Amino acid sequence: MKKDREPTYSFEILTVVLIFIDTVLAWVSIAALPVAAAPGVSVLYVAVAFMILFTLWFGAYGAIAAYVGTLIGGGFLSGIDPRVAIFWAVAGLLQALIPLIAFRSFDVDLTLSNTRDWTYLLLFGVLINNFIGAAWGSITLAIGGVIPNSAITGVLFSWFLGDVIVTIIILPIALSRLTMRINKSSLFVKNYWN
């Protein structure tokens, strides 16, 4: 059994590294496969799968990185007005934080060793979190005047479907194959902060 640790500078360094990775992945995802009608939205937002993984492995440090990476890489670098991007980027935070809260609350084994764990992954790591993030993001873009209200439904479903495809492919493979290695590192976060 691992002993709980106090956060050290290694967690701050980890957070900066994760922010950099999330920012680059967000920017590349949006630059490579943008949804034409919606700045900051990608047909296949690969970054979301890594944001979720990092949050499940590194707790709240990963969630912070998900928000900041979305804000910079998806928002600022894609040209969204910073006043809108600050609220819009909460979508990335929600998409990463919902699985973390569910997995910790229901004591889900990150190696996905049984059907129950797979069910929680599908519900909270693929469907619910991505729908809430897509809804938040598309509505925020409309409220901010980035897209017309008539585009909310189309943007929401493009965002949601792309994120479901990415997470259903990447998350199970990465969690089942890499979690044991990550778990052995001193940076693995068992709860939220330690």
DOKEMAR-71856 format. One line per 3 residues: their letters; for each residue z, y, x of C-alpha. Coordinates in steps of 0.001 Angstrom, whole numbers, plus 500000, padded with zeros to 6 digits. Example, Ala and Ser with C-alpha at 12.3 -4.5 7.8 and 13.67 -1.06 7.14 Angstrom:
BEGIN
as	507800 495500 512300 | 507140 498940 513670
% end
This chain:
BEGIN
mkk	500000 500000 500000 | 499041 503395 501363 | 501729 505956 501885
dre	501142 509359 500244 | 500235 512048 502758 | 500727 515761 502843
pty	497447 517710 502909 | 496528 518744 506460 | 493790 520829 508022
sfe	491608 517734 507951 | 491362 518140 504166 | 490320 521762 504495
ilt	487649 520768 507018 | 486564 517937 504708 | 486271 520401 501817
vvl	484059 522731 503871 | 481840 519800 504903 | 481589 518612 501286
ifi	480733 522147 500119 | 477937 522272 502686 | 476559 518857 501630
dtv	476816 519690 497899 | 475163 523078 498440 | 472231 521594 500343
law	471774 518749 497846 | 471942 521168 494892 | 469431 523550 496431
vsi	467030 520751 497463 | 467270 519068 494045 | 466426 522288 492238
aal	463759 523411 494722 | 462002 520021 494704 | 462096 519202 490973
pva	462908 522305 488913 | 462865 522481 485146 | 460320 525287 484744
aap	462025 526866 481745 | 465494 527018 483323 | 466493 528384 486724
gvs	469192 526257 488370 | 468220 523087 486505 | 466496 520095 488103
vly	464646 517199 486522 | 466596 514874 488859 | 469699 516639 490157
vav	470602 514200 492936 | 473526 516412 493951 | 475535 515449 490866
afm	475905 511817 491946 | 477314 512859 495316 | 479589 515454 493735
ilf	481066 512730 491532 | 481378 510287 494446 | 483070 512864 496656
tlw	485497 513745 493859 | 486359 510108 493174 | 486922 509450 496876
fga	488492 512749 497929 | 490135 513945 494711 | 490442 517637 493937
yga	488911 518516 497311 | 485668 516950 496080 | 485964 518815 492768
iaa	486342 522143 494567 | 483274 521300 496643 | 481351 520373 493479
yvg	482018 523784 491941 | 481252 525785 495077 | 478198 523659 495929
tli	476834 524141 492416 | 477606 527861 492529 | 475861 528465 495858
ggg	473116 525821 495965 | 472287 525672 492291 | 473206 529184 491239
fls	472908 531810 493941 | 470085 530147 495900 | 468042 529487 492761
gid	468220 533109 491677 | 470704 532980 488816 | 472500 536290 488324
prv	475871 535894 490127 | 477728 537097 487008 | 476216 534177 485080
aif	476368 531676 487968 | 480155 531945 488259 | 480552 530561 484729
wav	477458 528343 484796 | 478702 526478 487918 | 481663 525162 485922
agl	479149 522548 484721 | 479195 520912 488166 | 482983 521019 488213
lqa	483197 519361 484794 | 480701 516674 485738 | 482825 515724 488751
lip	486299 516330 487309 | 485923 514325 484080 | 485354 511017 485933
lia	488228 511780 488316 | 490688 512405 485480 | 489498 509343 483547
frs	489520 507035 486557 | 493002 508147 487626 | 494374 508070 484073
fdv	493040 504595 483294 | 493635 503177 486786 | 489978 502269 487328
dlt	489171 500300 490480 | 486515 502316 492318 | 484919 499127 493637
lsn	483916 498304 490041 | 485259 494789 490309 | 485254 494030 486578
trd	483586 494866 483268 | 486361 497260 482269 | 485749 499404 485375
wty	481995 499425 484705 | 482658 500544 481126 | 484735 503497 482319
lll	482051 504377 484850 | 479345 504380 482182 | 481438 506346 479699
fgv	483067 508936 481965 | 480900 508919 485106 | 477469 508761 483496
lin	477453 509740 479808 | 480340 511965 478706 | 480626 514043 481869
nfi	476874 514617 482156 | 476541 515558 478501 | 479422 518041 478687
gaa	478061 519505 481934 | 474553 519818 480508 | 475861 521412 477309
wgs	478068 523855 479214 | 475284 524736 481635 | 472523 525242 479089
itl	474708 527244 476703 | 475969 529402 479587 | 472374 530077 480679
aig	471548 531181 477122 | 474638 533377 476775 | 473809 534943 480140
gvi	470266 535716 479004 | 468667 533421 481597 | 467015 531265 478921
pns	466347 532026 475238 | 468592 530385 472642 | 465579 528368 471470
ait	465468 526624 474880 | 469075 525338 474815 | 468233 521926 473316
gvl	465315 521264 475669 | 467265 522319 478754 | 470322 520333 477657
fsw	468342 517118 477230 | 466330 517597 480437 | 469537 518223 482361
flg	471406 515343 480713 | 468631 512757 481082 | 467956 513616 484710
dvi	471637 513422 485585 | 472074 510121 483746 | 469180 508592 485691
vti	470553 509789 489035 | 474165 508761 488377 | 473349 505352 486874
iil	471384 504478 490020 | 473522 505992 492795 | 477132 505700 491577
pia	477418 501927 491061 | 475763 501128 494387 | 477803 503643 496385
lsr	481109 502870 494700 | 480824 499104 494976 | 479534 499105 498569
ltm	481267 502052 500226 | 484620 502542 498502 | 486448 499934 500592
rin	485331 501665 503802 | 486236 505124 502494 | 489564 503804 501184
kss	490547 502780 504738 | 490073 506313 506044 | 492931 508782 506221
lfv	490884 511155 504046 | 490778 508925 500954 | 492758 510580 498149
kny	494546 508144 495876 | 495575 510668 493225 | 494330 514251 493086
wn	495554 515856 496325 | 496962 512998 498427
% end
